[in-house]
Structure formats: C-alpha cells, structure tokens
Amino acid sequence: MYLNDFSMTSFITVILGGYLLQAIAYYKFFIKAGQPGWIAFIPIYNYYVHIQIVGRPKWWILLLFVPIANFFVALTIHLDLLKSFQKYTYLDQVFGVILAPFYMIYVAFGATSYLGKATDLPKVQKGPLKEWFEAIVFAVFAATIIRWVFMEAYVIPTPSMEHSLLVGDFLFVSKLEYGPRTPKTPLQLPLTHAKIWGTNLPSYFSGIQLPQLRFPSLGRVERNDVVVFNYPPEFENPKDLRTHYIKRCIGVSGDVIEVKFGQVHVNKTIADNPEFMQMRYFVETDQNVKDRIFREKNIWEYYPSFGSGNRKGYIINTTKDYANQLAELGFIKSVELQLDNEDKIDPRIFPNAEYYPWNGDHYGPILIPYQGLIIDINDSTLAMYGSTISNYEEHGIVEIIDDQLLIDGKEVEQYTFAKNYYFMMGDNRHNSLDSRYFGFVSEDFIVGEASFIWLSLDDKVNLFNKIRWKRIFKTIN
C-alpha cells in the first residue's frame, strides 16, 4: 500500500487530520500560556506564536521553510514546548516525538501549566554520564530520522555504473523523491543495515514484520533516473534490508524493453543512451600498453586478451569517445566494439534461457508488468512472469507445476498483477548485474534517487592524490 496511490480526497483527509490534531493541542497550550486560543488554527502564525512561547528567536520562522534545517528547527521547538509545560524528562521527549501529536494533546489537556520560556528555565542538573548518554541517543535518533525520511549516504563499490559513477564515489540519495518507506523490519540496531558492523551477525530481529507504506513523494520513478533499490533476489534478508544496488531505470511499468545489437529500444523506439555509457571493446596492438595510457583516457577496466584470428591486444570497457581517442594513438592498430552474437544464449539471462534464448546484447522484447495487467496462464507466460509472481507479488503459497499456477492450492487461469515494476540497467553495459539477469524491480524495493556526489576517492593512487576534487558536489544525471 502506498500513500501516493490514495485518492486526492484521502490524501487531503490525512493532511487535514494531522493538522487538526496539532491545532487542538496548540489551542490548549496557547490558552495556558496566555495567548488567544484561536491562533492555534491559523497556519504559520501558530508556529510564530509557538516560537515566542518557547523563547526562540522570531526569525526562526524563516528556517521552517529551509529544507533539512526545518527538520531540526521543528524538532527543537517541539521539545521546547514540552519543557515549557513541565515535560522535560528524557522519556517525555521520546514520547513527544514518537507519539506526536497524540502525546501533545495528552500534555496540553493534562494537569500541566506554563512554566515560562523554555530557553529561560533553569537547566535540570544531570551527571556527565547522563548528559553524554542523552546526547548520543538524540544524535542517533536524529540521524536515523534523517536517514529514513530525507537522505542517506552511499558509496559506489563496483564499476557497474562507470563512467556515470565511479568506484569510490560517495553520494547522497534522496528519499523524498519517491517517498520514504516505513520500516518493514522495525526491530533493528540503529544506523545499521542487514549486518552488525564488522561482523556477519544480523542486525535485526525478523520475528516482527510490519506492512510497508510509502509516504507522499515529490515524484515517481521515471526513465533514465538513477535509482537505489534493494537487490530483489537476496531472499535471506527481509525486503527492506537487502543489499542496496544502484542502476539506471530504462523502463517503467507497461514499457516494452528490447536490446538489439547492444542498443536499448523502449516501446519500439531507440532509447537515449546515458552520456557516459560504457561498452566492451577489443584494442588491437602488438605493444604492452602502460597503465598510465589507460588512466589518461579514463579507462579503468582493461586486461590482455586475444581477438579473432589470434590478434594480440586488450579487452577494455569504456565510452565511445574514449575508445575513439585510444584508436588515434600510433601504436594502436584498431579498436572494435565487442557484442555477443544473436545466437549466443546466456544461461544467466532473465527470465528463462530455455524459453527465451537471449543474451545481454540481444534481449527481449519483454513487457514490464504493471498493476492491473492481466495475463493468461500458460507455459510461455509462466516462463516469463512465473518467478515474479512467486517471489514478489506477496501471496501465500505459490506453486508452478508445468503450465499451471496454483496460489494457496487453487489453480489460477488468469492472473492480475498487484504491483508496478521497473527495468534497471547499469551504464557500464558489459559489466553490470542488472534486470537482464535478476529480473524486474518491484516498486516496494525502490529506496530513492541518487542526487549528488559529496566525496570521491580513488583507491588506485597515493594518499595525496586520492581525492577526485572535480567530482565533489557533482550532480548525478
């Protein structure tokens, strides 16, 4: 279930409901603080009065319109309000955040009185251990909220997206673009993923699994977005704790994807290629090419090999432009694009190499499933979509026996998809484990959109040249 999919009426109802609960709490808080209660129902002005009541500078109202900063400001004045009304213990603050706005109504209408501006109240004396503990807990809590709702940092470990993204790029991924997901596995060590740092021990308790919601978003996944998602076939971990992958979305729900001679086609039209798309080339030369030459041409993947006719040279992965630059060097005889033959069958191919004898350069056509798509069940459609239905549509017991589909023991002759799916590919087309091999990515596996690079480190050079300065703060396209 996704809040994005609710009707506009439902969405407005949720927003107004939350606002009304907050206004009701404000109404009682304001009266107790000597302010007119009606102000509680006036947007923005009620926050202005809130800031005055707790003693923060009036110009803080402007910070509520600044992304990221508004989160910290809202959290600060929210906790200040609790302090101004006799709720200043650590437990009060936890309840005030986790159970807001319900806890705020409880406090407002409870036996509390206004003590004055929170900034003027004497600080509660705490021992150094308690202060450190509360500071650490608050920092972890704030970081967890930011990581869940707004943004999360990732590092690129593999070359599947080169040259668009390089190994060693540290990037921020926006959760707001596609809407943050509520945790499916709530009992987990903060700021961990599937494992405890430095160990193979699970960081979560899988005994409790919650329904997953996606909150309102800025947009939807679109073609050519660079997307972070949970790796679908990693069945040993819960859905929201599977390994993060980053690829480019080349097809959305309902699109027909086909690859002909390495060129992607979407809905029978040649797709736009990424600016830094890499392919595999054979470089013919009788000489040993120094690493420096390849690095000058921004070529990171290369190894000696033989071409047809036992020609000596190198296999490289690079962009078309860099391949052409390499071909201009005097000691290079030729640079040739390397594509698999049409009749070559890749046994790793999705969905089924026996029924669909494709490879990475000659693939499809294949229709990406969408919510509401109805298919007749037969041996061909089961070969195409059977694993998707079984693994990602979240039914009870799914059995595929020859040309039959059984769900909870009942045979299904027609199947209607419950989810939307996407097709992901790496920009490094000949060195990418992507949808050509593991299949469609369900909408509930989407984590966020890659936004910008905040640091880039090259592990192949010395310490003083390690930082790739030109890539810092580079946006991702």
Order of alpha helices (4+ residues) and beta strands (2+ residues): alpha-alpha-alpha-alpha-alpha-alpha-alpha-beta-beta-beta-beta-beta-beta-beta-beta-alpha-beta-beta-alpha-beta-beta-beta-alpha-beta-beta-beta-beta-beta-alpha-beta-beta
